[in-house]
Amino acid sequence: MGAGTADLASMDDEDLVARVAAGDRRAYAVLVDRHLDRTVAVARRLLNGSAEAEDVAQEAFLRLWRHAD
């Protein structure tokens, strides 16, 4: 059986990425919940507050989904 959402929330990022590589959408959601705000904040700093920051963050997480291994 798969891990429940609470179990996933207690996993470290490396284990979650391994699960994402296996197609686990719940693990992906945990990673997005854990890191999206910080990723957008960093993108805003790098892009001088550009509205493009959210697009950059979304693309980063999309690449994680597609290329996790």
VMD Tcl script that builds the backbone (N, CA, C; Angstrom):
set m [mol new atoms 207]
animate dup $m
set s [atomselect $m all]
$s set {name element resname resid chain x y z} {
  {N N MET 1 A 0.830 -1.190 0.000}
  {CA C MET 1 A 0.000 0.000 0.000}
  {C C MET 1 A 0.870 1.247 0.000}
  {N N GLY 2 A 0.354 2.338 -0.525}
  {CA C GLY 2 A 1.086 3.595 -0.566}
  {C C GLY 2 A 1.006 4.313 0.764}
  {N N ALA 3 A 1.896 5.262 0.904}
  {CA C ALA 3 A 1.924 6.060 2.118}
  {C C ALA 3 A 0.760 7.038 2.112}
  {N N GLY 4 A 0.210 7.294 3.300}
  {CA C GLY 4 A -0.841 8.299 3.424}
  {C C GLY 4 A -0.236 9.693 3.357}
  {N N THR 5 A -1.071 10.684 3.193}
  {CA C THR 5 A -0.588 12.055 3.073}
  {C C THR 5 A 0.201 12.476 4.306}
  {N N ALA 6 A -0.246 12.081 5.498}
  {CA C ALA 6 A 0.484 12.437 6.719}
  {C C ALA 6 A 1.864 11.793 6.711}
  {N N ASP 7 A 1.949 10.542 6.247}
  {CA C ASP 7 A 3.241 9.872 6.156}
  {C C ASP 7 A 4.143 10.582 5.155}
  {N N LEU 8 A 3.579 11.007 4.042}
  {CA C LEU 8 A 4.358 11.715 3.030}
  {C C LEU 8 A 4.894 13.029 3.583}
  {N N ALA 9 A 4.096 13.725 4.366}
  {CA C ALA 9 A 4.510 15.012 4.912}
  {C C ALA 9 A 5.720 14.884 5.824}
  {N N SER 10 A 5.912 13.719 6.410}
  {CA C SER 10 A 7.055 13.529 7.303}
  {C C SER 10 A 8.304 13.054 6.560}
  {N N MET 11 A 8.188 12.753 5.276}
  {CA C MET 11 A 9.337 12.296 4.493}
  {C C MET 11 A 10.236 13.463 4.119}
  {N N ASP 12 A 11.535 13.160 3.933}
  {CA C ASP 12 A 12.430 14.208 3.459}
  {C C ASP 12 A 12.277 14.360 1.949}
  {N N ASP 13 A 12.811 15.445 1.436}
  {CA C ASP 13 A 12.632 15.769 0.022}
  {C C ASP 13 A 13.197 14.690 -0.898}
  {N N GLU 14 A 14.317 14.116 -0.533}
  {CA C GLU 14 A 14.923 13.083 -1.372}
  {C C GLU 14 A 13.985 11.891 -1.556}
  {N N ASP 15 A 13.362 11.464 -0.481}
  {CA C ASP 15 A 12.411 10.349 -0.571}
  {C C ASP 15 A 11.171 10.734 -1.368}
  {N N LEU 16 A 10.721 11.971 -1.192}
  {CA C LEU 16 A 9.557 12.428 -1.952}
  {C C LEU 16 A 9.870 12.477 -3.448}
  {N N VAL 17 A 11.049 12.967 -3.814}
  {CA C VAL 17 A 11.425 13.013 -5.232}
  {C C VAL 17 A 11.482 11.610 -5.812}
  {N N ALA 18 A 11.975 10.656 -5.052}
  {CA C ALA 18 A 11.988 9.264 -5.521}
  {C C ALA 18 A 10.562 8.785 -5.793}
  {N N ARG 19 A 9.640 9.157 -4.934}
  {CA C ARG 19 A 8.245 8.762 -5.144}
  {C C ARG 19 A 7.643 9.485 -6.347}
  {N N VAL 20 A 8.021 10.761 -6.540}
  {CA C VAL 20 A 7.558 11.505 -7.712}
  {C C VAL 20 A 8.068 10.815 -8.978}
  {N N ALA 21 A 9.302 10.375 -8.962}
  {CA C ALA 21 A 9.877 9.678 -10.120}
  {C C ALA 21 A 9.077 8.422 -10.459}
  {N N ALA 22 A 8.447 7.830 -9.446}
  {CA C ALA 22 A 7.617 6.648 -9.652}
  {C C ALA 22 A 6.168 7.021 -9.995}
  {N N GLY 23 A 5.896 8.329 -10.127}
  {CA C GLY 23 A 4.566 8.762 -10.531}
  {C C GLY 23 A 3.609 9.090 -9.398}
  {N N ASP 24 A 4.113 9.263 -8.185}
  {CA C ASP 24 A 3.255 9.526 -7.026}
  {C C ASP 24 A 2.837 11.001 -6.997}
  {N N ARG 25 A 1.604 11.257 -7.367}
  {CA C ARG 25 A 1.089 12.628 -7.411}
  {C C ARG 25 A 0.963 13.240 -6.019}
  {N N ARG 26 A 0.669 12.418 -5.025}
  {CA C ARG 26 A 0.547 12.955 -3.659}
  {C C ARG 26 A 1.903 13.433 -3.146}
  {N N ALA 27 A 2.964 12.706 -3.472}
  {CA C ALA 27 A 4.307 13.134 -3.075}
  {C C ALA 27 A 4.665 14.447 -3.768}
  {N N TYR 28 A 4.289 14.569 -5.027}
  {CA C TYR 28 A 4.513 15.808 -5.772}
  {C C TYR 28 A 3.781 16.969 -5.101}
  {N N ALA 29 A 2.550 16.747 -4.703}
  {CA C ALA 29 A 1.772 17.798 -4.034}
  {C C ALA 29 A 2.425 18.228 -2.731}
  {N N VAL 30 A 2.982 17.278 -1.993}
  {CA C VAL 30 A 3.673 17.620 -0.741}
  {C C VAL 30 A 4.886 18.499 -1.041}
  {N N LEU 31 A 5.659 18.146 -2.067}
  {CA C LEU 31 A 6.815 18.961 -2.426}
  {C C LEU 31 A 6.404 20.367 -2.862}
  {N N VAL 32 A 5.358 20.453 -3.662}
  {CA C VAL 32 A 4.882 21.770 -4.101}
  {C C VAL 32 A 4.421 22.579 -2.888}
  {N N ASP 33 A 3.632 21.986 -2.016}
  {CA C ASP 33 A 3.171 22.687 -0.812}
  {C C ASP 33 A 4.353 23.150 0.045}
  {N N ARG 34 A 5.360 22.327 0.125}
  {CA C ARG 34 A 6.520 22.611 0.970}
  {C C ARG 34 A 7.398 23.724 0.402}
  {N N HIS 35 A 7.495 23.821 -0.921}
  {CA C HIS 35 A 8.518 24.693 -1.505}
  {C C HIS 35 A 8.019 25.793 -2.439}
  {N N LEU 36 A 6.746 25.828 -2.771}
  {CA C LEU 36 A 6.274 26.797 -3.762}
  {C C LEU 36 A 6.480 28.245 -3.314}
  {N N ASP 37 A 6.087 28.582 -2.111}
  {CA C ASP 37 A 6.200 29.976 -1.660}
  {C C ASP 37 A 7.648 30.459 -1.716}
  {N N ARG 38 A 8.567 29.633 -1.241}
  {CA C ARG 38 A 9.976 30.012 -1.240}
  {C C ARG 38 A 10.520 30.116 -2.664}
  {N N THR 39 A 10.081 29.206 -3.537}
  {CA C THR 39 A 10.530 29.227 -4.930}
  {C C THR 39 A 10.063 30.498 -5.626}
  {N N VAL 40 A 8.823 30.880 -5.405}
  {CA C VAL 40 A 8.305 32.115 -5.992}
  {C C VAL 40 A 9.063 33.316 -5.425}
  {N N ALA 41 A 9.353 33.323 -4.138}
  {CA C ALA 41 A 10.073 34.439 -3.518}
  {C C ALA 41 A 11.471 34.589 -4.114}
  {N N VAL 42 A 12.168 33.482 -4.286}
  {CA C VAL 42 A 13.504 33.534 -4.883}
  {C C VAL 42 A 13.415 34.026 -6.326}
  {N N ALA 43 A 12.450 33.529 -7.071}
  {CA C ALA 43 A 12.280 33.963 -8.463}
  {C C ALA 43 A 11.981 35.465 -8.515}
  {N N ARG 44 A 11.173 35.964 -7.597}
  {CA C ARG 44 A 10.874 37.408 -7.571}
  {C C ARG 44 A 12.130 38.230 -7.310}
  {N N ARG 45 A 12.981 37.741 -6.391}
  {CA C ARG 45 A 14.226 38.454 -6.111}
  {C C ARG 45 A 15.128 38.461 -7.336}
  {N N LEU 46 A 15.236 37.311 -7.986}
  {CA C LEU 46 A 16.109 37.211 -9.151}
  {C C LEU 46 A 15.591 38.008 -10.338}
  {N N LEU 47 A 14.287 38.117 -10.443}
  {CA C LEU 47 A 13.671 38.812 -11.579}
  {C C LEU 47 A 13.200 40.218 -11.208}
  {N N ASN 48 A 13.700 40.731 -10.083}
  {CA C ASN 48 A 13.347 42.083 -9.620}
  {C C ASN 48 A 11.842 42.291 -9.508}
  {N N GLY 49 A 11.166 41.331 -8.904}
  {CA C GLY 49 A 9.741 41.453 -8.640}
  {C C GLY 49 A 8.859 41.224 -9.851}
  {N N SER 50 A 9.424 40.713 -10.890}
  {CA C SER 50 A 8.676 40.500 -12.126}
  {C C SER 50 A 7.470 39.595 -11.906}
  {N N ALA 51 A 6.405 39.910 -12.637}
  {CA C ALA 51 A 5.213 39.061 -12.615}
  {C C ALA 51 A 5.536 37.685 -13.198}
  {N N GLU 52 A 6.639 37.585 -13.879}
  {CA C GLU 52 A 7.067 36.332 -14.481}
  {C C GLU 52 A 7.529 35.308 -13.430}
  {N N ALA 53 A 7.739 35.755 -12.211}
  {CA C ALA 53 A 8.265 34.884 -11.160}
  {C C ALA 53 A 7.385 33.657 -10.934}
  {N N GLU 54 A 6.081 33.824 -10.929}
  {CA C GLU 54 A 5.192 32.681 -10.717}
  {C C GLU 54 A 5.284 31.701 -11.873}
  {N N ASP 55 A 5.455 32.210 -13.090}
  {CA C ASP 55 A 5.628 31.329 -14.253}
  {C C ASP 55 A 6.919 30.535 -14.137}
  {N N VAL 56 A 7.974 31.193 -13.681}
  {CA C VAL 56 A 9.267 30.524 -13.509}
  {C C VAL 56 A 9.143 29.418 -12.460}
  {N N ALA 57 A 8.482 29.712 -11.349}
  {CA C ALA 57 A 8.300 28.714 -10.297}
  {C C ALA 57 A 7.459 27.544 -10.808}
  {N N GLN 58 A 6.396 27.855 -11.539}
  {CA C GLN 58 A 5.552 26.795 -12.091}
  {C C GLN 58 A 6.363 25.910 -13.039}
  {N N GLU 59 A 7.180 26.506 -13.864}
  {CA C GLU 59 A 8.010 25.741 -14.795}
  {C C GLU 59 A 8.997 24.854 -14.047}
  {N N ALA 60 A 9.553 25.362 -12.951}
  {CA C ALA 60 A 10.486 24.561 -12.153}
  {C C ALA 60 A 9.803 23.310 -11.608}
  {N N PHE 61 A 8.592 23.466 -11.096}
  {CA C PHE 61 A 7.878 22.311 -10.557}
  {C C PHE 61 A 7.390 21.375 -11.656}
  {N N LEU 62 A 7.055 21.913 -12.799}
  {CA C LEU 62 A 6.700 21.077 -13.941}
  {C C LEU 62 A 7.889 20.221 -14.369}
  {N N ARG 63 A 9.073 20.821 -14.371}
  {CA C ARG 63 A 10.288 20.064 -14.726}
  {C C ARG 63 A 10.558 18.973 -13.689}
  {N N LEU 64 A 10.307 19.277 -12.428}
  {CA C LEU 64 A 10.461 18.242 -11.393}
  {C C LEU 64 A 9.567 17.054 -11.721}
  {N N TRP 65 A 8.309 17.311 -12.053}
  {CA C TRP 65 A 7.372 16.226 -12.357}
  {C C TRP 65 A 7.855 15.414 -13.557}
  {N N ARG 66 A 8.307 16.097 -14.591}
  {CA C ARG 66 A 8.698 15.422 -15.815}
  {C C ARG 66 A 10.036 14.687 -15.725}
  {N N HIS 67 A 10.947 15.206 -14.915}
  {CA C HIS 67 A 12.317 14.699 -14.947}
  {C C HIS 67 A 12.827 14.148 -13.621}
  {N N ALA 68 A 11.967 13.937 -12.670}
  {CA C ALA 68 A 12.409 13.371 -11.392}
  {C C ALA 68 A 12.916 11.955 -11.604}
  {N N ASP 69 A 14.080 11.690 -11.102}
  {CA C ASP 69 A 14.614 10.313 -11.136}
  {C C ASP 69 A 15.781 10.154 -10.205}
}
mol reanalyze $m
mol bondsrecalc $m
mol representation Tube
mol addrep $m
